[in-house]
Amino acid sequence: MSCFGPGPLTATTLDPARHVNYALGMVLGEQDLTQEFTYHSRRDMWVVRDALGYGTLWGLAVAVRPGTNGPEVAVAAGVAAAPSGQLVRVPTMQCASLNDWLAAHEADVTAALGGSATTLPLHVVLSYRDCLDENVPIAGEPCRSEDGALAPSRIVDDFLLELRFAPPDQLEEDADRAFVAWLRASLHVLDAGASMPLVAFVAAVRAVGTPAVGSPPASPPASPPASPPSAFGPPVTLTVSIHDLPDYVRAALAVWVTELRPLWRPGWASLGGPPPDDGLLLASLAVPLVRDLNSATWKVSSAGTVAVDGARRPFLVPLRLLEEWLVGGQSAGGAPATGRAVAAKGYSNVAAGIVRADGVPQGTSYGGLRVVNVAQAPGSPSPATLLTLAFDGFQPPGPGGQYVVKALPWPGGGIGVGDAISIALDSFVAQGFVLRVSRGGQSVASVAAQLLLMVEVSQFEP
């Protein structure tokens, strides 16, 4: 075992960091096999929790629907990773009658309402559990009962769905969200200008992410820090040049991973032990109640609606979907993807590249910039060539965002500076924008194959 300090281990304790060293002639017993299983299963859970996180993987949608005894909560089939990293599978839809649950928890419901309140907050929580199955005969001592001659030979994965008055702790999940939200709101990216010093940037990130649990805070904290939304505070101004942005974001993430994340992890996760509560929040409910006059029990009010809130529900997005989100620029069939977002209250480049005046593609470009039509302006002789260009996510300019188009002859195209190439923005159309290109006041059709244009499109939100 490699660590900075001594860590006493006992031979009888199941240790997730220890596995069996097999040797010829070794006699293996129950403890050895259980230890080997513990080592492999716990490492799988560490990979899930520490590398991926925890939350719903697919399915497990929560809804409230009419039932035979009033509203019932329905949870769809699905799979989730519990806070420990344990995978939990719900094979079929599960339903629970709210009125039946209220009747079974009458005293607790009254205490939870605490007076005159008539809306009960409940939380749908999923946990892992296992069941022993398939009894088989085992060797043993004489004169024992028949029950003692059998033992379960299988452990079956199972699940537990509960309605709870309080949600399970998800401090690290909330901290991840709060940190990313704070960093996004604080970053001010500059197309021109210098970045703030990297040392000051890192110091600001470190300061906002350190929970107030002592000076310096323990790792892991001896007591839970304040809730992340209040602990992270309002955004600040972190000015970063667009050219330095990758290095600065990398520095912020490095501080979070190496210094701050350990402070927001629960103690059991850092020590490798099992969690005291491995429940995963699926949804929060607001249940309107009324006192039944006949039975003097609480029931769901028919005059209200049970609200389902999944805002705090942790979930995990498949890496394949994230890859497609990050690198995919085309929709099915090669049509350009739409919906490119304008940088929030800012200015950003949305397309750039080299295009040829006859419309023949010239390799890759940023933002999918391309020529979609070549035409000659009306008139005889034609005074100019009209090039219609498009790019991914183009939307006609309006109140939500404006475009700035810049275009110049590319010197590598074989057309000399003295050829008097003129380029002007003609108009915006449904597909994109139109450039009016001329050579000495005439069409460039005769030299279109040799004429390359360097084009950049920027977008800003007024």
SEROGU-213476 format. One line per 10 residues: number of its first residue (from 0); for each residue x, y, z of C-alpha. Coordinates in steps of 0.1 Angstrom, whole numbers. Layout:
<rs>
NUM) X:Y:Z; ...
</rs>
This chain:
<rs>
0) 0:0:0; 16:33:-11; 7:65:8; 23:95:26; 18:80:61; 14:46:76; -20:30:73; -25:0:96; -44:-29:80; -59:-59:97
10) -60:-93:81; -97:-97:88; -108:-64:73; -121:-62:38; -99:-36:21; -109:-23:-13; -73:-15:-20; -60:-51:-14; -64:-82:-35; -52:-118:-32
20) -17:-127:-43; -23:-162:-57; 5:-188:-51; 7:-225:-59; -4:-245:-29; -23:-217:-13; -55:-227:4; -83:-202:-3; -112:-196:20; -143:-176:21
30) -124:-145:33; -100:-146:4; -127:-149:-23; -148:-122:-7; -117:-99:-5; -110:-104:-42; -146:-96:-51; -145:-65:-29; -113:-53:-46; -127:-55:-81
40) -162:-43:-74; -150:-13:-54; -126:-3:-82; -154:-4:-107; -174:19:-84; -145:43:-80; -142:46:-118; -178:54:-122; -180:79:-94; -146:96:-97
50) -142:96:-135; -178:100:-146; -199:112:-116; -233:100:-105; -268:104:-116; -295:91:-139; -280:74:-170; -312:67:-189; -349:65:-182; -363:68:-146
60) -387:96:-156; -409:106:-127; -446:115:-133; -478:118:-113; -508:101:-128; -544:91:-117; -546:58:-98; -573:36:-83; -569:54:-49; -560:89:-60
70) -528:102:-76; -498:78:-78; -462:84:-85; -448:65:-114; -411:60:-121; -401:46:-155; -376:18:-160; -340:29:-163; -305:28:-149; -286:52:-126
80) -252:55:-109; -256:60:-72; -234:84:-53; -211:55:-44; -207:46:-81; -229:15:-77; -250:9:-108; -288:6:-101; -313:-9:-125; -350:-5:-124
90) -363:-31:-149; -399:-21:-151; -421:9:-143; -428:13:-106; -459:30:-91; -468:41:-56; -502:55:-44; -497:88:-26; -528:83:-4; -517:49:7
100) -482:63:15; -498:91:35; -520:67:55; -489:46:64; -470:77:75; -497:97:92; -478:108:123; -447:116:103; -467:137:78; -483:157:106
110) -449:164:121; -434:173:88; -462:198:80; -454:215:113; -486:235:118; -509:252:93; -490:242:61; -510:221:37; -484:214:10; -460:185:18
120) -426:184:2; -415:149:-8; -386:135:-26; -383:104:-49; -351:87:-40; -335:56:-57; -310:34:-39; -292:1:-45; -299:-31:-25; -292:-67:-30
130) -310:-99:-22; -298:-134:-13; -312:-162:-35; -308:-198:-45; -302:-218:-14; -279:-248:-18; -267:-275:7; -234:-267:24; -211:-288:44; -213:-284:82
140) -214:-301:115; -237:-330:125; -268:-326:146; -278:-293:130; -312:-281:118; -323:-284:82; -321:-246:79; -285:-246:89; -277:-271:61; -286:-245:34
150) -270:-212:24; -278:-187:-4; -255:-193:-34; -263:-160:-53; -266:-123:-45; -290:-106:-68; -288:-69:-77; -320:-50:-67; -332:-15:-61; -352:5:-35
160) -375:34:-44; -386:57:-15; -406:88:-8; -386:108:17; -393:140:36; -357:153:30; -336:149:-1; -303:130:0; -271:150:4; -255:158:-30
170) -230:184:-19; -204:175:-46; -230:176:-74; -243:210:-63; -207:223:-60; -198:211:-96; -229:230:-109; -223:261:-89; -186:263:-98; -193:260:-136
180) -221:285:-134; -198:310:-115; -169:305:-140; -191:310:-170; -207:341:-156; -173:355:-145; -154:350:-178; -152:381:-200; -135:370:-233; -119:398:-253
190) -113:397:-290; -88:425:-286; -68:434:-254; -47:417:-229; -57:390:-204; -55:396:-167; -24:380:-150; -27:343:-148; -17:344:-112; -45:367:-103
200) -70:346:-123; -60:314:-105; -62:332:-71; -97:344:-78; -108:308:-88; -91:294:-57; -108:319:-34; -143:314:-47; -141:276:-46; -127:272:-11
210) -156:263:13; -157:282:46; -150:253:69; -119:265:87; -85:279:78; -72:260:61; -101:236:55; -96:199:62; -95:175:33; -120:160:34
220) -139:186:55; -146:175:91; -180:190:88; -200:198:57; -194:233:42; -221:257:34; -244:249:5; -226:257:-28; -251:282:-43; -245:306:-14
230) -209:297:-9; -197:306:-44; -212:341:-43; -218:365:-72; -197:364:-104; -166:386:-107; -149:400:-138; -122:377:-152; -109:393:-184; -92:368:-208
240) -81:373:-243; -96:348:-267; -61:337:-277; -54:328:-240; -88:313:-233; -77:276:-236; -48:281:-211; -69:300:-186; -98:275:-187; -73:247:-183
250) -58:265:-153; -92:269:-137; -101:233:-142; -67:222:-128; -73:242:-96; -108:227:-93; -95:191:-97; -64:193:-76; -73:217:-49; -110:224:-46
260) -128:192:-55; -113:173:-26; -128:200:-2; -163:194:-16; -162:156:-15; -179:138:14; -155:122:38; -166:86:30; -157:92:-7; -122:103:0
270) -116:75:25; -129:48:1; -156:36:25; -193:30:18; -216:60:21; -240:63:51; -267:71:26; -264:60:-11; -297:75:-22; -300:93:-55
280) -326:121:-60; -349:115:-89; -374:143:-83; -390:165:-57; -427:167:-52; -450:194:-38; -481:175:-26; -512:195:-17; -530:179:12; -564:180:28
290) -577:165:60; -603:138:53; -633:145:76; -644:108:77; -611:91:84; -593:121:100; -563:113:78; -543:132:53; -551:128:16; -540:144:-16
300) -563:174:-23; -584:170:-54; -584:208:-58; -547:210:-63; -520:195:-85; -489:175:-74; -460:194:-88; -429:175:-100; -396:193:-99; -364:177:-114
310) -342:207:-113; -318:193:-87; -317:158:-102; -282:146:-111; -278:130:-144; -249:118:-166; -248:125:-204; -232:98:-225; -197:107:-238; -208:99:-274
320) -236:126:-271; -210:151:-258; -187:143:-287; -214:149:-312; -224:182:-294; -188:194:-295; -176:184:-329; -208:178:-350; -215:207:-374; -237:190:-399
330) -271:175:-396; -283:144:-414; -280:145:-451; -253:172:-450; -277:201:-444; -262:228:-422; -270:226:-385; -289:256:-372; -291:274:-339; -256:288:-334
340) -258:309:-303; -246:345:-300; -220:350:-273; -239:364:-243; -238:402:-246; -206:401:-265; -188:397:-299; -175:365:-315; -163:351:-348; -188:327:-362
350) -174:318:-396; -141:322:-416; -123:307:-445; -110:309:-480; -135:305:-508; -132:305:-546; -152:329:-568; -165:301:-589; -179:282:-559; -156:252:-560
360) -149:241:-523; -115:250:-509; -110:225:-481; -121:231:-445; -133:263:-430; -144:276:-396; -182:275:-390; -189:257:-423; -184:288:-444; -192:279:-481
370) -204:293:-514; -239:281:-522; -246:301:-554; -227:320:-581; -246:344:-603; -240:375:-625; -256:408:-616; -282:420:-640; -272:444:-667; -253:443:-700
380) -224:440:-697; -227:423:-663; -210:448:-639; -203:422:-611; -204:386:-599; -227:378:-570; -215:351:-546; -240:338:-520; -222:324:-489; -237:304:-460
390) -224:291:-427; -237:268:-399; -263:284:-377; -270:314:-399; -301:333:-391; -311:366:-407; -298:395:-387; -322:411:-363; -326:424:-328; -310:393:-313
400) -277:397:-332; -260:415:-361; -232:404:-384; -200:420:-396; -187:407:-429; -150:412:-439; -137:400:-473; -104:406:-491; -87:390:-521; -64:361:-510
410) -29:367:-524; -23:331:-531; -50:328:-557; -30:340:-588; -47:374:-591; -23:404:-587; -28:434:-566; -30:456:-597; -61:437:-610; -83:461:-589
420) -106:434:-574; -135:451:-556; -156:432:-529; -186:446:-512; -215:433:-491; -246:433:-513; -273:419:-490; -285:393:-466; -308:366:-479; -325:335:-464
430) -295:313:-470; -268:337:-458; -252:368:-473; -243:380:-508; -209:395:-519; -207:417:-550; -173:410:-566; -160:429:-596; -128:434:-615; -123:468:-629
440) -160:474:-627; -169:441:-646; -178:406:-637; -150:382:-625; -165:352:-643; -134:350:-666; -110:347:-637; -133:331:-611; -112:299:-610; -81:318:-600
450) -98:343:-576; -97:333:-539; -114:354:-513; -105:356:-476; -138:360:-457; -145:364:-420; -180:368:-404; -184:381:-368; -216:384:-348; -225:407:-319
460) -254:412:-297; -264:449:-293
</rs>
